[in-house]
Amino acid sequence: MVEDCEKQSKRKSNSRCRSLRLYIIFTVFLLLFLCYYIIPNEMSASWALTVGLLFPEKFTTQAINASLNTVSAVTPSERWKSPEPYYVAYPYKYNLILNEPEKCQKENPFVILMVPVTPSNTAVRDAVRSTWGSERLVGDKTVSVLFLLGLPTSEDRETLQQNLLQESEKHHDLIQNDFWDSYYNLTIKTMVMLEWLSVYCQNASYAMKVDSDMFLNVKKLVDVLQSAPKHNYMTGLVERKAVVLRNPSSKWYLPKTVYNPPLYPPYALGLGYVFSLDLPEKLIKAAQRVRPVYIEDVFLGLCMTYLGIDLTDPPSGNLFNVFPVKYNRCSYSKLIATTTHSMRDQVEFWKDLQRPGPYC
C-alpha cells in the first residue's frame, strides 16, 4: 500500500512538472511573438532599438524603418523630429515620389550630375540651373543634371510638396524619395541616388555627385573624364588615413560603438566626387554587408574597401578644392570644383568664366 501511494505521488508530481514546463514554454513563445510581430507596430523606434539588442539586426532595421516611413508627405501629422543620430535606416526599400525615368534614355549623357539639395531650397536649384547646370553640351558630350530630394520636414511641408510638384512639371529634373530629408539621412540620399542610377541610367559613362553650393567647371570635368578609366573608377578630393573624430561636439562625431577603428579607409569628400557607372550596382551590394554610418562619403569609402577597389587620386592636385579658391579666370579654368563664400560668388564667377577671351 505504501509503495502504491509513493508511485501515485510521483506520477502526480511528474504531471505537475510537465504542466509547469509546458506553461513556461508557451509563455516564452507568446512573449517572443508579441515582441516580434505586434509590439513594434505600437511602440516607439527607441524601444525597438532596445529590443533589437535581443533579436537579429534585420528585425531592428524593419521595425525602425517602419516607424520612419509612416508619415505621408502630404498628410498632416505630428511635428517631425530627428531620429536617433547614429542609426541609418538602410538597407531599406524607399519609394520614388518624383521621378524622371526616361532622362538618361532621352538625353544619352556622357556624365550625369546628381545634386543633393533640401526640398525648400528652390533658390539654390535655380542658381544651379542658370549657371553650370545649364551646360548641357561640351564638345560632342552631353551632360545631364538631376536634383535629389527627400521629404520636407518643416511644418509647411504640404505647401512645399505642392510647390515641388509644380517645379517638377516645369523643369523635369527632380528625383524625390520617401525618406525624411535631413543631415543624418545623407547616407540614405546617397544610396537611393545609386539605386536610381543602377536602374535608370545604365547607358551613361560617368556620374558626379556634387553639392549644390559648389562652383563646378563642367568643361574641365568632361575634359578630364575623356581619358579616365571606364570601370571601378571613383575620384575626387581623396582623404587617406583620416582620423575618426571622437569629440561629441563635432559635426562629424562618431562614437566607438558605431565605428571602432581610429582611422577611416580612403574616401572621396562628399563635396564632389566622380564615378564610373559600373560602380552603383557594386556599391549597393556592398552596402548590404557594411554597417552604415551617417557620414555618407565615409560610408562609400567603407563600401569601396569592402569591394577591394581603391579610389583614384585626381591627375592634378588642384582639381577639387574644399576651401574657396580666390577667383581669377586662369585658376578657375584649371579646376573642376571648389567651394565658394556665397551663392552670389558662384553665379558671378561662372558668368565671368563664360565670357570670350583667353583664360590665362
C-alpha positions in Angstrom: 0.0 0.0 0.0 2.8 2.4 0.9 4.5 1.7 -2.4 1.3 2.4 -4.3 0.9 5.7 -2.6 4.5 6.7 -3.4 4.1 5.8 -7.0 0.9 7.7 -7.3 2.5 10.7 -5.6 5.4 10.6 -8.1 3.1 10.4 -11.1 1.2 13.5 -9.8 4.5 15.3 -9.2 5.7 14.5 -12.7 2.5 15.6 -14.2 2.7 18.9 -12.4 6.2 19.4 -13.6 5.3 18.7 -17.2 2.4 21.1 -17.0 4.6 23.8 -15.5 7.2 23.3 -18.3 4.6 23.5 -20.9 3.2 26.7 -19.4 6.7 28.3 -19.3 7.4 27.3 -22.9 4.0 28.7 -24.0 4.6 31.9 -22.1 8.1 32.4 -23.7 6.7 31.8 -27.2 3.9 34.2 -26.6 6.3 36.9 -25.4 8.5 36.3 -28.4 5.5 36.5 -30.7 4.4 39.8 -29.2 7.9 41.3 -29.4 8.5 40.2 -33.0 5.2 40.8 -34.6 2.9 43.0 -32.6 4.6 45.4 -30.2 6.9 47.0 -32.7 3.9 48.3 -34.6 2.7 50.1 -31.5 5.8 51.2 -29.7 8.5 53.8 -30.5 11.6 53.4 -32.5 13.8 53.8 -29.4 12.0 50.9 -27.8 12.6 48.9 -31.0 16.3 49.6 -30.8 16.4 48.3 -27.2 14.5 45.1 -28.3 16.9 44.9 -31.2 19.7 44.0 -28.9 17.9 40.7 -28.3 17.0 40.0 -31.9 18.7 39.9 -35.3 19.7 43.2 -36.9 17.2 42.6 -39.7 14.3 42.9 -37.2 15.7 46.1 -35.8 16.0 47.6 -39.2 12.5 46.6 -40.2 11.0 48.0 -37.0 12.6 51.4 -37.2 12.2 51.8 -40.9 8.5 51.2 -40.4 8.4 54.0 -37.8 10.4 56.4 -40.0 8.1 55.9 -43.0 4.6 56.1 -41.6 4.1 59.8 -42.3 2.9 60.8 -45.8 4.5 63.9 -47.4 1.1 65.4 -48.0 -0.9 64.3 -44.9 -1.0 66.3 -41.7 0.9 64.7 -38.9 2.8 65.3 -35.7 5.8 67.6 -35.9 8.8 66.0 -37.4 11.7 65.2 -35.1 15.1 63.8 -35.8 15.6 60.0 -35.4 18.5 58.5 -33.5 21.5 60.4 -34.9 23.8 57.4 -35.3 21.2 54.9 -36.7 20.9 54.8 -40.5 17.7 53.3 -41.9 19.4 51.5 -44.7 19.2 49.0 -46.4 15.5 49.6 -46.9 13.2 49.9 -49.9 12.4 53.6 -50.3 9.8 54.7 -52.9 10.0 57.3 -55.6 7.6 60.2 -55.3 9.0 62.3 -58.2 10.9 60.6 -60.9 12.4 61.1 -64.4 12.7 57.5 -65.6 13.4 58.4 -69.2 16.0 61.1 -68.5 19.1 59.1 -69.5 17.4 57.3 -72.4 16.3 60.6 -73.9 19.5 62.6 -73.3 22.1 59.8 -73.5 24.6 61.7 -71.3 28.3 61.1 -71.1 28.2 62.3 -67.5 25.1 62.9 -65.2 25.4 65.4 -62.4 23.5 64.3 -59.3 22.9 67.3 -56.9 21.5 66.7 -53.4 19.5 69.6 -52.1 16.9 70.2 -49.5 13.2 70.4 -50.7 12.8 74.0 -49.6 15.9 75.4 -51.3 14.4 76.5 -54.6 16.8 79.4 -54.9 19.8 77.1 -54.9 18.3 74.9 -57.6 17.5 77.9 -59.7 21.1 79.2 -59.3 22.5 75.8 -60.5 20.0 75.8 -63.4 21.2 79.2 -64.5 24.9 78.5 -64.2 26.8 75.2 -64.5 23.6 73.2 -64.6 22.8 74.9 -67.9 25.9 73.5 -69.7 24.3 70.5 -71.4 26.7 70.0 -74.3 30.5 70.1 -74.1 32.0 69.4 -77.5 30.1 66.3 -78.5 29.5 65.1 -74.9 26.1 65.5 -73.3 25.7 66.5 -69.7 22.5 65.9 -67.7 21.5 67.3 -64.3 19.2 66.0 -61.6 18.4 67.2 -58.1 18.0 64.7 -55.3 15.4 65.3 -52.5 13.7 63.6 -49.6 10.5 64.5 -47.8 10.1 68.0 -46.4 10.4 68.1 -42.6 9.1 71.6 -41.8 5.6 72.4 -40.6 4.6 73.7 -44.0 5.6 70.5 -45.8 2.2 70.2 -47.5 2.7 73.5 -49.3 6.4 72.6 -50.0 5.4 69.3 -51.6 2.8 71.0 -53.8 5.5 73.5 -54.9 7.8 70.6 -55.7 5.2 69.0 -57.9 4.8 72.2 -59.9 8.6 72.7 -60.1 8.9 69.1 -61.4 6.3 69.7 -64.0 8.2 72.8 -65.2 11.8 71.6 -65.1 11.7 67.8 -65.1 14.9 67.5 -63.1 13.7 66.4 -59.6 14.2 62.9 -58.0 12.4 62.6 -54.7 12.2 59.6 -52.4 10.1 59.0 -49.3 12.7 59.4 -46.5 13.0 62.5 -44.3 15.4 65.0 -45.8 17.9 65.7 -43.0 21.6 65.8 -42.4 21.6 62.5 -40.7 19.9 60.9 -43.7 22.6 61.9 -46.2 23.7 58.3 -46.5 20.2 57.3 -47.4 20.1 60.0 -50.0 23.4 58.8 -51.5 22.2 55.2 -51.6 18.9 55.9 -53.3 20.9 58.0 -55.8 23.0 54.9 -56.6 19.9 52.8 -56.8 18.3 55.3 -59.3 21.5 55.3 -61.4 21.7 51.5 -61.5 18.0 51.2 -62.7 17.5 54.3 -64.9 20.9 55.4 -66.2 23.0 52.4 -67.2 23.8 54.0 -70.6 25.8 56.9 -69.2 29.6 56.6 -68.7 30.0 58.6 -65.5 28.1 60.3 -62.7 29.2 63.1 -60.4 27.6 63.7 -57.0 28.2 67.4 -56.4 26.9 69.6 -53.6 24.6 72.4 -54.6 26.8 75.1 -53.0 29.8 74.2 -55.2 31.2 76.0 -58.2 31.6 73.4 -61.0 33.7 73.8 -64.2 31.8 71.4 -66.4 34.2 71.8 -69.3 37.2 70.8 -67.2 35.2 67.9 -65.8 34.4 66.5 -69.2 37.9 67.1 -70.4 39.4 65.0 -67.5 36.8 62.2 -67.9 37.6 61.6 -71.6 40.8 59.9 -70.6 39.5 58.4 -67.3 39.0 54.6 -66.7 35.6 53.2 -67.5 35.4 50.7 -64.7 35.9 50.7 -60.9 36.7 54.4 -61.1 36.0 56.9 -58.3 37.9 60.1 -57.8 37.6 63.5 -56.1 39.4 65.0 -53.2 40.5 61.7 -51.7 41.2 61.5 -48.0 43.6 58.8 -46.9 44.1 57.9 -43.2 41.6 60.4 -41.9 41.2 60.4 -38.1 37.8 59.5 -36.7 36.5 62.4 -34.6 35.6 61.4 -31.1 34.6 64.8 -29.7 30.8 64.8 -29.2 30.6 68.5 -30.1 31.9 67.8 -33.6 29.5 67.7 -36.6 31.3 64.6 -37.7 31.5 62.8 -34.4 31.2 59.0 -34.4 31.3 57.0 -31.1 33.3 53.8 -30.9 30.1 51.9 -30.5 29.3 52.8 -34.2 32.8 52.7 -35.7 35.6 51.5 -33.5 38.8 51.9 -35.7 40.7 55.1 -35.1 41.2 55.9 -38.8 38.8 55.8 -41.8 39.6 54.0 -45.0 40.2 56.1 -48.1 37.2 58.0 -49.2 36.3 60.9 -51.6 35.0 64.1 -49.8 31.3 64.5 -50.4 31.5 68.0 -51.8 32.0 66.4 -55.2 33.2 63.0 -56.4 33.0 61.3 -59.8 32.5 57.6 -60.5 32.1 55.2 -63.4 28.6 53.8 -63.9 29.6 50.2 -63.3 30.0 51.1 -59.6 26.5 51.8 -58.4 25.3 48.2 -58.6 28.5 47.0 -56.8 28.2 49.6 -54.1 24.6 48.7 -53.5 25.5 45.1 -53.0 28.4 46.1 -50.7 26.0 48.2 -48.6 24.1 45.1 -47.7 27.2 43.9 -45.9 28.8 47.0 -44.5 27.4 48.6 -41.3 26.1 52.1 -42.4 27.3 55.3 -40.9 25.5 58.7 -41.3 28.6 60.3 -42.8 27.8 59.5 -46.4 31.2 59.9 -48.1 32.8 57.8 -45.4 30.2 55.0 -45.9 31.0 54.9 -49.6 34.7 54.6 -48.7 33.8 51.7 -46.4 31.9 50.0 -49.2 34.8 50.6 -51.7 37.2 49.0 -49.1 34.8 46.0 -48.8 34.9 45.6 -52.6 38.7 45.8 -52.6 38.5 48.8 -55.0 41.0 51.6 -54.4 40.0 55.2 -55.1 41.8 57.1 -57.8 43.6 60.3 -57.0 42.8 63.1 -59.5 45.5 63.7 -62.1 46.1 67.2 -60.7 46.0 68.3 -57.0 44.0 71.4 -57.7 41.0 69.9 -59.4 38.9 69.6 -56.3 39.0 72.1 -53.5 37.4 72.0 -50.1 38.4 75.6 -49.3 37.3 78.5 -51.5 39.8 79.4 -54.2 40.4 83.1 -54.9 38.8 83.8 -58.2 40.6 84.6 -61.4 39.8 83.2 -64.8 43.1 81.4 -65.2 42.9 79.4 -61.9 39.2 78.6 -62.3 39.7 77.4 -65.8 42.0 74.7 -64.5 39.9 73.3 -61.6 36.8 71.1 -61.6 35.1 72.1 -58.3 35.6 74.4 -55.4 33.6 75.7 -52.5 32.7 79.5 -52.6 31.8 82.0 -50.0 28.3 82.6 -51.3 25.7 81.7 -53.9 26.3 85.1 -55.5 30.0 84.2 -56.0 29.0 81.0 -57.7 26.9 82.9 -60.2 29.3 85.8 -60.8 32.3 83.5 -61.2 30.5 81.3 -63.6 29.3 84.2 -65.7 32.8 85.7 -65.9 34.3 82.3 -66.9 31.9 82.1 -69.9 32.9 85.5 -71.5 35.0 85.3 -74.7 38.8 85.6 -74.5 41.8 83.7 -73.2 41.6 82.3 -69.7 45.3 82.9 -68.8 
